[in-house]
Each structure stands twice: as C-alpha cells, then as structure tokens.
C-alpha cells in the first residue's frame, strides 16, 4: 500500500515541478551566463505561490513516506 502511495506522490511531484516554468527559465540563465533578474526580490503570488507550496508539501510527504518504508 505504501509503495502505491509513494508512486502516486512521485508522479504528482513530477507534474507539479514541470508546471513551474518561471524557475526553469531562471535555472537555464545560470548555465548560459544571463543574470538579468535571477536573484531579484520577487514575491510569488496567486498560482505561483500555490504551486510552490504544493511542491514543498508533496516533497515532504515523499520524504516521510520514504523514511517510513525504509524502517518497516
């Protein structure tokens, strides 16, 4: 049962991370040398904030379930 739950969380986490397009563009600027507004003070709003928090929550759930499965 935990393996199935872990697979579902993994798939959701992959989908949510792929939805974060703005951060992927900033990450590519690191490799290409662009520094236009990479470290600027931008606040996340609306859907960006929701996706960011959902990514964090899914990551923590993945981490905890992985630890629980390891010690069972």
C-alpha positions as CSV (number, residue, x, y, z in Angstrom):
1,X,0.0,0.0,0.0
2,X,2.8,2.4,0.8
3,X,4.6,1.7,-2.4
4,X,1.5,2.6,-4.4
5,X,1.1,5.8,-2.4
6,X,4.7,6.6,-3.0
7,X,4.3,6.1,-6.7
8,X,1.3,8.4,-6.8
9,X,3.1,11.1,-4.8
10,X,6.1,10.8,-7.2
11,X,4.0,11.3,-10.3
12,X,2.3,14.3,-8.8
13,X,5.6,15.8,-7.7
14,X,7.0,15.4,-11.2
15,X,3.9,17.0,-12.8
16,X,4.0,19.9,-10.3
17,X,7.7,20.6,-10.8
18,X,7.2,20.7,-14.6
19,X,4.5,23.3,-14.1
20,X,7.0,25.7,-12.6
21,X,8.2,27.2,-15.9
22,X,9.5,30.6,-14.5
23,X,12.0,28.9,-12.3
24,X,13.2,26.7,-15.1
25,X,13.9,29.7,-17.2
26,X,15.9,31.2,-14.3
27,X,17.8,28.0,-13.9
28,X,18.9,28.0,-17.6
29,X,20.2,31.5,-17.2
30,X,22.6,30.3,-14.6
31,X,24.2,27.9,-17.2
32,X,24.1,30.4,-20.0
33,X,25.5,33.3,-18.0
34,X,22.4,35.6,-18.1
35,X,21.9,37.5,-14.9
36,X,19.1,39.9,-15.7
37,X,16.8,39.3,-12.7
38,X,17.8,35.9,-11.5
39,X,18.3,36.9,-7.8
40,X,15.8,39.8,-7.8
41,X,13.3,40.1,-4.9
42,X,10.1,38.8,-6.5
43,X,7.3,37.7,-4.4
44,X,5.3,34.7,-5.6
45,X,1.6,35.4,-6.0
46,X,-1.5,33.5,-6.9
47,X,-0.9,30.3,-8.7
48,X,2.9,30.5,-8.3
49,X,2.5,30.6,-4.6
50,X,0.1,27.7,-4.6
51,X,2.3,25.6,-6.8
52,X,5.4,26.4,-4.7
53,X,3.6,25.4,-1.5
54,X,2.2,22.2,-3.1
55,X,5.6,21.3,-4.3
56,X,7.0,21.7,-0.8
57,X,4.2,19.7,0.7
58,X,4.5,16.8,-1.8
59,X,8.3,16.8,-1.3
60,X,7.9,16.5,2.5
61,X,5.2,13.7,2.1
62,X,7.6,11.9,-0.3
63,X,10.4,12.2,2.2
64,X,8.4,11.0,5.2
65,X,6.8,8.0,3.3
66,X,10.3,7.0,2.1
67,X,11.7,7.0,5.6
68,X,8.7,5.1,6.9
69,X,9.1,2.5,4.2
70,X,12.8,2.2,4.9
71,X,12.3,1.4,8.6
72,X,9.4,-1.1,8.1
